[in-house]
């Protein structure tokens, strides 16, 4: 099969990936985005915190980003990358699930992560609507409402989240659920006015397609109109780890400040290596990675020219 040859392939077409690809296209590099079409924030009705795009739907932001990329000659294709091979002496072969094969001198991976929620009935169905995880993204929209914070497997995140949400409402209830609080942890929450309700959470009660209450296993209910929860963050980093990119003690792929991994010519940006990254910071990380990759390509171009240059006599 004939292979498409690119300067760069960007895997993942969210804020980080589209930003990276647009920077490279504007630098007159041949670049294509390969996107699986499953953005993390798809369930959310609107996005916030992205300067000049506040209130857009996630789909509208992606549509605008793709149009900008196309305007500079960048490519975009739907599909899932199944494998990346390293070439000798350099470069990569990217295999897609539709059989397409792309060759590139450099790679940026911006495949994001998935949110693994606690196993509580009704939680996944309300995700991105009135079940939320980021106060900076959605706290203002539920300000002054009766808010619940549910404990789960991500203990440090959840305890910090419970305290943080208090900035947006005076009526916050924390359900530790499976978390056993220390005396100090309990004091830190109660001192700022957060109520704590012990016991196992059974389900969310929904009425007329709106969150109504949190129901306990023993039948108690607490009326709430918004729930914050701390998911476990699972990066979509299979292609990175398969390439042999180094990981840290937490199991996440390690990068330098530009997003460069331990594999020469491979960068990563956004939630795939940075779980707290919001849309605007993910876009910035994509831009930074693209600039670093372009400098990498420039050096390859110079070295190639030097190796073939004719040296005249003195």
N, C-alpha and C positions, 0 to 999 in steps of 0.2 A: 504493500500500500504506500502511495506517495505521502510524504510527510510535509506538513506545513512548518516552515522554519521561522522562528520569531526571535527578537531580541529578548523578550520576556513573556512568560505566562503568569498570569495572576489567577490563583485558585481561590474562588470565593468572591461573590459580587455584592457584598454589603457595603457599608460606609467605608471600611478600611480598604477593601479590594478595589472599589470604583475610584476612590481617591488616588490610590497608588497607580492604577492604570492610566488615569487622566494625566497625572504628572509625567509619566513616561511617554504618553502620546504627544504631549506638548513639547517634550524633549526630542521629538521626532524619532522615537524608537518604535519598532513594530511590536505591538503588544496586543494580547487577547486575554479577556477574562473568561474563565470557565466557571459557571455557577450552577449549583444543584437546585436552586430555587426554593430553599427552605430557610429563610431568614429567622433568626431567633426571635425578633420582635414582631413577627407577623400577627400574633393574636391581639396586639395593642391597637386600640382605636386611633390614637394620636401619639406623636412623638414630641418631646420637649427637651429643652437645653441645647438645641442645635441652632446657633445664631442665624437669624433670618428665615428659619424653617419651622419655627415653633407652631404646633398645631397641625402640621401636615400628617397624613397617614404614612406609615412606613412604606407602603407601596408607592405613594406619590414621590417620596424622597428617592427611592430607587429608580423610578421612571425618569426623574429629572437627571439623576446621575448618569444613567445610561445614555440619555440624549446628549449630555455634555461630552461624554467619552466619544460617542460616535462623531460629534462635530469636529473632533481633533484627529479623526481617522483611526481611533482605537476599535478593536474588535470585541464582540461579546457573543458567547455561545452558551446555550443551555446544555447541561450535562454534569455528570459526576466523574471526577478523576479517580481512577481505580489504582493507579500505580505510577511511580516516577522512577525512571532508571537514570543513573549517572553514566555519562559518556566519557571516554578517554580520548584526548587529554582534558576535555572539559565540555560542559553543556549537559543537557538533560533531554530525555524523551518522556513525554507525558501521555499516558494512556487514558482514554475516556471510555465510559461505559457503553457508548454507541459504536465503538470500534475506531473512532477517530484517533489519530496519533499526531501529536504536536511536538516539535523540537524547539528548544529555547536555550539561550546562553545563560539565562538567570530565571529564578523562580521567586515569587512572593506568595506565601500561603496565608489566606485570610478567611479561614473556614469557620471561625467562631466556635461556639460551644452549645451544649444543650443543658437545660435546667432540669435536674432530677428532683421532683417535689416529694414531700412526705406523703405516705399512703393514707390519705384522709378523703373520704367520700365527698365528691363535689369540688375538690380543690382544682384538679386539672381542667374541669369544664368551665370554671370561672377565671382561669389564668389569663392575665392581660386585660381583664375587664374590671372586676372589683377584688380580685386576688392579685397582689402585686409583690414586687421584691425590692424596688429601688425608690426610696423616698425622694431622691433628687429628680427622678423621672416623673413620679406620679403623686408625690406628697401634696403638692399645692392643690391638685384637683380634688383631694379628699380632706382638705383643711377643715378643722373644727368638727369633723364627723366622728362618730363612735368607731374607733379603730381597734382591731385585734391584731396581735402579733403571735404567730404560732411557732412553737419550738419544733425543731426537726434534727436531722443528722448534722447540719452545718452549725455546730454550737457557737463558735466565736462570732461568725457573721450574724447569727440570730440574736445573740445577746447585745451586740453593738446596735443592731437594727432596732431592737425594742426601745433602747434609750434614745436613739436618734429620732424615731418617729414622733416622740413626745414634742418635738419642736413644731409639728404641724397640727397638733390637737391636744387639748387638755383631757380628753377622754380616751385613754389608751389602756387596754387590758392585755396582759401578757399571759399566754397559756404555755407553760413550760413543756407540757405534753411528755415527751420522753427525756427531757433535760432535768437533771437533779441539781438544783441551785445550791451554791455555797452560801453561807451567811453573808459574806461580803457582796456577792452578786445580787442577792435579794435586797440588801440595803441600798446598793447603787440604783436600783430601779425604783424602789418605794420612796426614796428620798426626793425624787423628782415627780412624784405623784402618779406613778404607774401602779395599777392594781394587778395582783397576781392571782390567777385562778388555777389551782392544782387539779390534776386528774387527766385521764385520757380523753382526747378530742375524738369524737366519733364521725361527725360530718358537718357540712355547711348546710344551713337551711335557706332555701331560695323560694321567694314568692314573687309571682308576676315578673319573672326573669330578672330579679334583683336580689342581691344578698340580703338576707333578713337577720340571721343569727348564727352563732356557733353552738352546736349541740355536743354535750359531753356524753361519754359512754353510759353514765348513770342517769341520763335523761335531763339533766340540767341544761338550760339554754341561756345564752347571753346575747342580747340583741346587738348586732354590729352591722355596719353598712360597708366596711372595707376591711380587708385582711392583708397583712404583710406576712410573708413567709421567706425563710432563708433556704433556698435550694442548695443542693450539691451541684457544683459546676463541673461538667464533664467536657473537656476540650475535644473538638473534632480534629485531632492531631495525628491520625493514623498515617497519613502520607509522610509526615515529618519524622515520626519515630521509625517508620519503615526505611527511610533514607539513612538512619543512624544518627539523627540529631541528638545531641546530649540533652539529658533531662536532669532536673535538680532533685533535691531530697523530697519535694512534694509531688514528684512525678511529672511535672509540667516541663515542656521544652524550654530550654534556657536560650536567651538571646542577649546580644549587647544592646547599648542604648539606641542603635539604629534599627534594631530588629533582626540583625544578622545572626543566624544560627551557627552551630559548630561546623556545618557543612558549607564549604566555599560555594558562593553563588546562590545560596538559599536564604531568604528572609521570611520572617513571619510577623504579622501585624494584627492588632485587634484582640478580640476575646479569646482566640485560639491560644494565646500566650499571656493574656492579661485579663483575668476575669472581671476586675472592677471597671474596665474601660467602658465609658459611655459612648454614644454615637459620635460625639464631636471629638473626643480624644482618640477613638478608633480611627476616625478619618485622618487626624493628625499623624497617628502612627503609620498609617498607610502612605501618607505623603513623605514622611521621613525615610521609610524603607525604600520608597521609589527613588528618592534622591541618592541614597547610598548605593542602590543597585545601578543607577545610571553612572555613578563614578566608577564602580566596578567594571562596567562595560567600556567606559572610556579608557581605562587602563588596559583592558584587553585589546582595544583598537590600536592603542599606541604601541603596545608590545608586538602586535601582529605587523604593524607598519615597519617597525624597526627591524624585525627579522627578515623582511623581504626588501629592505631598502638597499639600493646600490651605493656602495661607498666609493666615492671618486678618489683618484690619486691626489696626493698633496701637490 
